[in-house]
Amino acid sequence: MNLFAKKYKIYLLSIFVLALSGCKDQLDTMPTDAVTDTEIYKNTSNIQTVINGTWRYLNDTYFTFANPGYSAFMRTSDAMANDVAVTTKYGYRDPYAFTELFDRSTNRVNAFWTLLYKVIDNTNNVIAKTEQAEGTREEKDLLIGQAKTLRAFAYLNFASYYQFSYLKDKNALTVPIYTEPSTTATQGKPKASLEEIYALITSDLTDAITKLEGYNRPSAQKYRVDAHVANGLLARAYLNMGQWELAATAAANAAEGFPLMNAEAYYAGFNDAQNPEWIWGHLQTTDQSTASYTFHYLDVSSSGSFYFSFMADPFFKDHFAPQDVRTALFEWDGLPGREGFLRYKKFKFKQNLIGDIVYMRSSEMWLIQAEGYARAGQQVEAVNALNTLREARNATPYIAQEGDLVEAILLERRKELWGEGFGLSDIIRNQKSVVRKSFLDDEGSPIKVTITTPAGEQKQVNGQGHRVVRFPDGNAFEANSRYYIFAIPLVEQQQNPNL
């Protein structure tokens, strides 16, 4: 029996405890293995608890302290890209140095694989068994729509990180596709092509949008999947596939009703799903705060933050105009042991040291519209979309014929979405190279910066930037490198002879 069936055949029993307690609208679904499969899928109320538990599993499963659920995917993607200068002490130093994700035996490689396939198996069960449950047509459509969206989300991550760009080779083999619930008799499947995986993703999301039409989730429950979320994921998928106009249309549908935030909200710390831009996010409470651990890496200014790991590349700051509201987030660190690092104070803990996790914002959707229109040759629409975002950030508007429009949009993605998990996936999909350089002047000497010490004294120190500027084999960074692609775990390769 392959690893997929062996590890996941009983997991459905572990997310059901609240179904019989009348708490289907709560996020909390603690594990139990004492409930029969028949009871779980008896009615739509119970099945909603499976969806809730799957979402919580995706976000709140600790494999290690450096792998707090899906947020570890996002942190890893940015650590492996251009603009986060990871300090070498904690958490993401190995992906930052490209020494981990291509290694089939590491904890993170196993964690990512397990996380996504457990989500897939749970959603396969919901999709297969909901029609036989007690409940209304509307309730069943809602459940199947949510499940198909989450399944598409898992496969979209596999397609984004486990193979090169779809536009490089859509026939490239990637990971197996499973669409039926696993049992002890389930046999391991061979790898599917990117084309096959994206066909499933787009089919799932298109059907989900239809089934979720008319569903209005409570405003305080942005963790719930609705048609806006499904459209946002479809926009991401179409962008990866080079379906430019379809990407722009789906992105516009996703962003509708989610206005761009003002400067005050931008400075609030990216920790609250009630931010008007947030389309999708994971909510945290004092009782359910596992995913908040990720802020210890992202938050480089709060006294309660521990690691101060995700510093900014000092050269990244040069891309921001002085009046840009985002420019005010940069600050040279003057604390002992961190002198000369560049803080980018985008993420901050709430006072109780928790923070909601952002999954999708309308600003991303405006950028997808801009890129989709630009690549489709619709320059006016592209410039309008790009400048809608730039104007909201008080940045300099893009003027037609002012440099390469697509490159301007890709740079704006880096500026706007810093720390939100798009760094490496954008590099892979655009077939670009990681670009890093040490913080040195043209003569190779350290660049001096002015810091303020805790005592209020100003002094000059060497600025600290990237410390890893080559691959582990000593070669320069390049496009389409094997170091960018996440490995399939060794144990899976050993237990699935069809792989």
N, C-alpha and C positions, 0 to 999 in steps of 0.2 A: 504493500500500500504506500502511496506517495505521501510526502510530507503534508501536502495540502489537506488531504482527507484525514490523516492521522492526527494533525494538530487541531483541526477546526470542526470535526464532526460533532463535538459535544458543546461547542461554545455557545450555541443558541440558548442553552439552558441557563447561561450565566448572566442574563440581563433582564430578568423577568419579575423580580420581586415585588414591584409596585403595581403590577397590572391588576391584582385583585384587591388593592387597597384604595382604588378610586383616585389615583394620583397621576393620571396619564399626562397631565400638563406640566408636571415637574420634570426637571432635568435629571434628578437623582434616581438612579436605578442600580442598586447595589447587587453584586453577584449572588446567585444561588444555583446549585446544580440539582435541586430537589423537585423541580417542576417538570412534568412530562411535556413532550413535544405537542401532544394533542391539546393540552391545556393552554399552552402558549398561543396556539393558533386557533383557539376556540372562537374568538370574536375580535372585532376591529379595535376595541379598546385595549385588549392585551397586546395586539400586534403593534400598536403605537408605542408601547413600552419597549418593544424590540428595537424600533427605530431610535427612540431616545437613548437606550442603552448602547446601541452601536455608535451613536454620536459621542457619547461620553467615553466609550472605549477608545475611539479615535483620538480624543483629546487628552484624556486623563490617565493614560496607561504609562507608568514609569517602567522603562527597561533599565535605565541608569539615570542618574541625576542629569546627565547631559542629553538624555533622550526622553523628555516629557511629552509623549504623544506626538501628534502631527506637527506641533510647533517645532520639533527637532528637524523635520524636513525643511521648514522655512529657514531656520537658522543655518542649516548646512548649506543650502543653496546660496545664501548671501556670503557665507564664510569662504566659499570656493570661487567667488567672483572678483570684481574689480575694486569695489569702493569701501569695503569693510576691512580695516586693518586690525586683525584679531591679535590681541596680546597673547603671548605664547604660554600662558599659565593654565588656562582652564577651558574645559568643555569642547570647544570647536577648533582647537589648535591643529588636530590631525586632519580634518577635512580642509582646513585652511592651507595646510602644507601638502595636500594631495597624497597623503600616505595611508588613507583609510578606505575610501568607498570602492576602490577597485580590488580590495583585498577580500576574498570570499569568506574569510573566517572571522571577521571582526563583529563585535557586538552590534554596532550601528547598522551594518549590512543586514544582519539577521532581524533586528528590530524593525527596520523599514519594511522588509518583505512580509513579516508576520502581521504588522499593523494593517497593511493594505489588503492582504488576502483574508484576514478575519472580517474586515468590513465587507468585502465582496461576498463571502459565504453567508453572512447574516442577511445581506440584501437579496441574495439569491433565494433564500428561504422565504423572505417576505413576498417577493415577486411570485414565487411558485405556489404559495399556500394561502394568500389573502382571498382569492376568489371563493374558496370553500368556507370561509369564516362567516360568522353571523355579523351582519352590519349592512348599512345602506350602500347604494352604488357610489354616492358621493364620498363616503368614508373609505371605501375600497380604492377608489381612484386616488385619493389623497395619499394613502399608504404606498401604493405602487409608484406614484409619481415621486414621492420622497425617496423610496428605495432605489429607483432607477437613477435618480440624480446622484445619490451617494455612491452607487456602483460606478457610474460614469466618472465621478470625481476620483475614485481609486484608480481606475484604469487610465485616466488622464495623467496621473502622477507616474504610473509605470511608463506610459508613452513618452513623457517629458524627460525622464531621468535614466531610463534603462536602454536607450538607443539614441543614435544621432537623429538629426532633424528629419521629419517627414519629407521635407522638400529636398533632402539629400538623397534619400532612397526609401520610398514608401514600402518597398518589398522587404526591407530589413527585418529579420526575425528578432523578437523582443522578449516577451514573456507569454506563458500560457493563458488562454482564455477559459474561464469557468463560468457558466451561466446557470448551472443546476446546483441544488443543495448537495453538499458533499456527504458521503456515507462511508462506512467501512469498506465498501466495494468500489469506491471511486478510484479510478486509475489516473496516474499522472499524465498530463497532456503535453504535447510538444509545444515549442514556441510558436506563437502566431506572429504574423507580419504587422507592421505599423498600420498598413491599410486596413487589415482586418480589425485591429483594435480600435482605430478611429471610426470605422463603420459601426461598431457596437456603441461607442461613446455617443456619436451623433444620433443614432437611432434611439438610444435610451433617453437622451435629453429632449429630442423632438417630441417623443411620446409623453415624457414627463411634463413638458410645458403645456400640452393639451390637457393632461389630467389635473394639473395644478391651477388651471385657469379658473378664476373666480375665488380661489382660496385667499383669504386675507388673514395672515397670521397676526397674533397680538403684537403690538408695537414693542413690547418689552421682551419679545422672544425672537430675537434675530438669529438665534441658533437654528431655528426651524427652517426647513427648505421650503421655498415657494417658487413661483414662476420667475421672479427676478433672479434668484440664485441660479436656477436652471438655465436661464438665458445668458447669465454671466459666464457660466462654465461652457456653454455652447459657443460663446464669442471667443473664449480662449482656445477651444478646440479648432474652430474655423481659422483662427489666426495661425495656429501651428500648421494647418493644412494648406495655407495659401488661398483659402476661400475668402478673399478680401472683403467683398461687398457683403457677403453673408455675415462675416465677423462684425462689420460695422453695424449692420441692422440688429443683430442679437445684442450687441453692446448697448445700443440706444434703448432697446426694450428693457434691458437690465437696469439701466441708470434712471429710468423714469420714476420720479417721485423721491429721488435721493439727491438733494441739492448739494453743491460743493460747499464745504465748510468755510467759515471766516477765519481770520488770523488768530483770534482768541481761542477758538476750538482747536486750531492746529498746534497751539502751544500747550494744550491741556494734558498731553502725554500719551495719546493714542492708547488709551486704556479703558475706554467706555463705549460699549456697543450702541449707546443712545446718541452717539455722534451722528448727525444727519446724513453724512456720507456713507456710513457703514451699511452695506447691503447684507452682509453675512458675517457672523462672528461667534466666538465661543464665550459664553458668559461665565464669570467667576463670582463666587460668594465666599464668605469666611469659612463656610463648611465645605465648599467644593472649590478648591484653589490650586489643584495640582498643576494645571497648565500655566499658572502665574509664575512658576519657577523660571520660565523662560525670560522674564524681565530681569533676572539677576545677570543675564548676559547682555541684554539690550540697554538697560538703564545705566547710564554712565554718570549720573549726576545726583541721584537721591542717596541720602545717607544710609538708608536701609538696604540698598543694593549691595551685593557681595562681590561679584566677579569683575565688573567694569571691563568686560571682555571685548565688546563690539565698538571699538573706536573707529573713527573715520579716516580714510586716506586723506592726508592734507591737500593733495592735488585735486581731490574731489570738490573741495570748497571753492576752487577757482571757477567752477561752472555756474556759480550762483551770482546774480547781480546784487549790488549792495542793498537795493531797496526791496528785494525779494523777501517775503515774510519768512522763508525758510532759512535765510542767511543768519538770522538772529539765534538760531539753534546751535551754531558752532561756537566752541569755547576751548581755548587751550587749557589743559589740565595742569594745575599747580600743586596738586597734592603729592607728598613724598611717595616715591615709588612709581608715580605715574606722570612725573613732570615731562611736559613736552608732547604728550599724546593729545590728539584732537578729539574732543567730545563732540558728538552730534546728539543733542538732547531732545530727540524726537519721542522716545519712549520713556515714560516715567511711571513708577508705581503710584497707585492711589495711597492715601494715608495709611490704610490698613495692610499695606504690602501685598495687594492683589491687583490684577489688571485683566480686563477682557482681552481676548485674542482676536485680532482683525484677520478675516479671511478674504474679504472682497469689499472694495469701495467704488463709488461712482467715478472717482478720478481715474481709476484704472480703465473703466469703461469709456471715458472720454478719450483716453490715450489709444485704446483699441480702435475706436471710431477714426481717430486721426490717422493711425497707421494703415488701417484697412482702406480708407479713402485714398490716401497717398499712394499706396502700392497699386490701387486700381486706376490711378491716373486722374482721380477727381480732386485736383489740387485745392480748389476753392473750399470744398467741404472739409478737406483735411486741415487746412490752415484755420478755418473757423473752429473746428473741434479742438485743435491744439491751443489756440489762443483763448478759448473759453476757460481752459485750465490755467493758462499762464496769467490771465487777468485776475483770476481768483487768488493767485499767489502773489500778485503785484509784481510779476516778472515782466521783462521786456517782451512785447508781442513779437511773434515771428512775422517777418515781412517777406512776401513772395519773392523768389529768386535770391533769397539771402542764404546761400549755402544749400546743402543737400537736405531736403525736407524730411525724408525718412530718417536720416541720421539725427536730425534735430529732435524728432519724435522719440527715437530710441534713447537719446541722452535725457530727454525729459522723463522717460520712464525710470531711468536710474535715479534721477533727482527726486521724483515724487514718491516712488515706491521703495526707497531705501529701507532695508530692514524688514520688508514684508514678504520676502521669500522668492523673488523673481530673478535674482542675480544670475545664477547658473542656468536656469531654464531658458532665460533669454539668450544667453551666450550659445547654448546648444541649438535652439530653434533658428537662430540667425546665422549659424555656422561661423561664429566669430571666435577670436582668441581671448583668453583672459589677458588683461593689460594691467600690469603693476610695475612700479619702479620705486626704488628707495628714495627717501626724502633727502636728496642731495642736490647741490647746485651743479652748474655745467662743468665745474672743475672737479667734481666728485667729493666736495666737502659737505659736512652736515649743514643744513640750513638752520639758522638761529631763529627762535621765536620768543616772544615776550609772554611770560606767565605771571600770575599773581599768586603768591604763596598764601597759606592759611593765615599768616600774620599780617597780610595786606601789603607785603613788599613785592615790588615788581623786579623781575630779573630776566635775563636772557639765558636760554638753555637750548640744547640741540632738539629740534623738532623730531618727533617719532612717527614714522609711517610704516609702510610695508616692510616686513622682515623676511617674507618668502617671495621671491621674484623669479623663481625657476621651478621646473618640475623636479621631483625627487631624483631622477636620473641625471640631473644637471642640464638638461636641454631647455631651451627657451620655450615659453608658452606658445602654443599654436592652436589653430582652429581644428575642430573634430579630433581632439586627442582622446585616447583611451582613458586618460585620467579623469575625464569629465563624467564618464558613464558609470552608474552604480552597478555593482556586481550582483549576480544571483548567488545566494548563500551556498556554501560548499555542501552543507547537509541536504539541501534541496536537490542539488545536482547528484548527490550520492543516492538519494531515495527515489528519484524520478528518472527511470531509465529512458523514458521517451523525450526527455528534455534535450 
